[in-house]
Amino acid sequence: MNQVSQPSGRADLPETVSLAHRLEFLQMSSADRQRLREIAPLINAGGEQFVERFYSHLFAFPETARFLQDPILVERLKRMQQAHLESMLEDEVDEAYVERRRRVGDVHAQVGITPQMFLGAYNQYLQYGLRQMASSRDVLLPDFVEEVLSLLKAIFLDVELTLDAFFAQATSNLRQALDMLFRANTELRQFAQLTSHDLKTPLATVANLCDETLDEFGPQMPDEACRLIEMAKQRTYRMSAMIDELLELSIPVDDLKASGPIDTHQVIAEAIERMAPEIDQRKIAISLASSLPPVWGNRVRLREAIFNILSNAVKFVDKQPATIKIYAEISNETCKLAVADNGPGIPPEELDRIFSPFRRLKTHQDRPGSGLGLYFARSLIEQDGGRVWAESQLGIGSVFYIELKHKG
Ligand code: HEM
């Protein structure tokens, strides 16, 4: 299989403004970069002194001093701070530069340093830089430098307050979205509970009717008719148990019964049995490896994931003879369960889309389905720390993989 969808994993960074656009908006030209390189020796000459002042400023405020308790860390930071200042003046501003700055931003955000602290610290850069430059020139009056610095402080304060408002707004939007999600989740769970009750009541009635029929008319009926009615009754019990298990899936993950080793073969056989009518009708040859290794997870989640992947394959196989093969590949820690079909295949650009909710292949818009099956399959397996992805070759077929831990 030559086309592989991305296994689920880390989310990408959101699209941000391009570097070229940032520089344009800042009106930072090559002349600016040249000027910075020219003043670099003057500013760097007092680098050590600058760094001492920088950190004494941070030590003077409890909110920043608390991050600097470890003297070894502070010594390391002093060296890095000096290098940072030098690179700001001398380095080429390219994608690698942006990446290094992003890393610094990430490190600070992770430990909890706020934009307000950051801006205050950059003000140290300005005060030091401008005073250093003024001291080397007669034309730049000290009063003028102090005026520029006051103006910059006013600008920094404005930037700080605007950033505060921006983050407050963004956080409040996020909180509203979370509230909505929580409410939708609660309503969905209540709906699932009501629906399960509504579905189980008529099933119990059907089972009772089967019993009554057997009690009242059993002796007059042929043995084969009694056997079929008994089978119908057993099916209603099984369906009722399945509704209970599905209801379990709508309960928050932590409440769900503990995960453990799963009898993979049995779980897949259950999923196949549920699809039996469609499999027969479409004359699909299903082959299930005779022995499969146990995997670690929740059996209901695995069964539903397999069921969704299988029903997707059953729906789309288009050749005769149509085949679906289910087998396993084991590595040290993990086991990959593969569902391979000889269907039409999936175009490379669609391979990842198919796992998004309500995304259906353009070529399959006419087929029945909610567009949620593969999305559910992936999210169920991810809840057990596993991955789901697909590989495909147009015209040849697709393989859907479920990877779970082989041992707990
Ligand atoms: C002008 C603004 C600042 C610059 C340019 C700057 C620069 C840096 C750099 C280059 C690093 C090393 C990052 C790495 O490991 O790759 C660092 C780490 C750190 N900075 Fe800053 N910093 C600034 C402001 C602050 C402020 C206001 C604080 C507050 C105390 C602070 C505290 C820290 C701490 C605690 C770390 C170490 C984080 C860790 O490795 O756990 N920095 N900084």
Residues whose N, C-alpha, C, O or C-beta is under 5 A from the ligand:
A	BS01	HEM	L58 T64 F67 M80 H84 V104 V107 V111 I113 M117 F118 A121 Y122
